[in-house]
Amino acid sequence: MELAKVTSKGQITIPAAIRKLLGIKDGDKVLFVQEGSKVVMMNASVNALMEAQRAFQGMARELGVNDEQDVVDMVKEIRAERHGNYECE
């Protein structure tokens, strides 16, 4: 548990232990999410990544991607298909 004082402008200093825990660095943005009667603070970048992961959940299975080699093979296939569309001089 950490304690922070609110200034007259509504600002707080996030304690170092909390910044370390959340991976917050200078210039990062934080997100405040209301969950019932509580407000949760999180690293906005981490939250965006989690949202992207949720959005793509199950897509690998649908595409038949089971491991890293499947990804490599898919990239090679796409490059081969597009090869004719790009000419280098």
C-alpha positions as CSV (number, residue, x, y, z in Angstrom):
1,M,0.0,0.0,0.0
2,E,1.3,3.4,-0.9
3,L,0.1,6.9,-0.1
4,A,0.2,10.1,-2.2
5,K,-0.8,13.6,-1.4
6,V,-3.0,15.6,-3.8
7,T,-1.9,19.1,-4.6
8,S,-4.2,22.1,-5.0
9,K,-4.2,21.5,-8.8
10,G,-5.3,17.9,-8.3
11,Q,-1.8,16.5,-9.1
12,I,-0.2,13.5,-7.3
13,T,3.3,12.0,-7.5
14,I,3.0,8.2,-8.2
15,P,5.2,6.5,-5.7
16,A,8.3,4.9,-7.2
17,A,7.3,1.4,-6.1
18,I,4.0,1.7,-8.0
19,R,5.7,3.2,-11.1
20,K,8.0,0.2,-11.1
21,L,5.2,-2.3,-10.6
22,L,3.2,-0.8,-13.5
23,G,6.2,-0.2,-15.8
24,I,5.5,3.5,-15.9
25,K,8.4,5.7,-17.2
26,D,8.8,9.4,-17.7
27,G,6.3,10.6,-20.4
28,D,4.1,7.5,-20.2
29,K,0.3,7.9,-20.0
30,V,-1.7,6.3,-17.3
31,L,-5.3,5.2,-17.5
32,F,-7.9,5.4,-14.7
33,V,-10.7,2.9,-15.0
34,Q,-13.8,2.8,-12.7
35,E,-14.6,-0.6,-11.4
36,G,-17.7,-0.3,-9.2
37,S,-16.8,2.0,-6.3
38,K,-13.1,1.7,-7.0
39,V,-10.8,3.4,-9.5
40,V,-7.9,1.3,-10.9
41,M,-4.8,3.0,-12.4
42,M,-2.9,1.2,-15.1
43,N,-0.2,1.8,-17.7
44,A,-2.1,3.0,-20.8
45,S,0.3,1.3,-23.2
46,V,0.0,-2.1,-21.4
47,N,-3.8,-1.7,-21.5
48,A,-3.8,-1.0,-25.3
49,L,-1.7,-4.2,-25.8
50,M,-4.1,-6.2,-23.7
51,E,-7.1,-4.8,-25.7
52,A,-5.3,-5.8,-29.0
53,Q,-4.6,-9.3,-27.7
54,R,-8.3,-9.7,-26.7
55,A,-9.4,-8.5,-30.2
56,F,-7.2,-11.0,-32.0
57,Q,-7.9,-13.9,-29.6
58,G,-8.6,-17.0,-31.5
59,M,-7.5,-15.6,-34.9
60,A,-4.3,-17.7,-34.9
61,R,-6.3,-20.9,-34.5
62,E,-8.7,-19.8,-37.3
63,L,-5.7,-19.1,-39.6
64,G,-4.0,-22.4,-38.7
65,V,-1.1,-20.8,-37.0
66,N,0.1,-23.1,-34.2
67,D,3.8,-22.1,-33.8
68,E,6.5,-19.8,-34.9
69,Q,7.3,-21.9,-38.0
70,D,3.7,-21.4,-39.2
71,V,4.2,-17.6,-39.0
72,V,7.4,-17.8,-40.9
73,D,5.7,-20.0,-43.6
74,M,2.8,-17.6,-43.8
75,V,5.1,-14.6,-44.3
76,K,7.1,-16.4,-47.0
77,E,3.8,-17.3,-48.8
78,I,2.6,-13.7,-48.7
79,R,5.9,-12.4,-50.0
80,A,5.8,-14.9,-52.8
81,E,2.3,-13.8,-53.8
82,R,3.2,-10.2,-53.8
83,H,6.6,-10.6,-55.5
84,G,5.0,-10.0,-58.9
85,N,3.4,-6.8,-57.7
86,Y,6.7,-5.1,-56.8
87,E,9.5,-4.5,-59.1
88,C,13.0,-3.4,-58.1
89,E,15.3,-1.6,-60.4
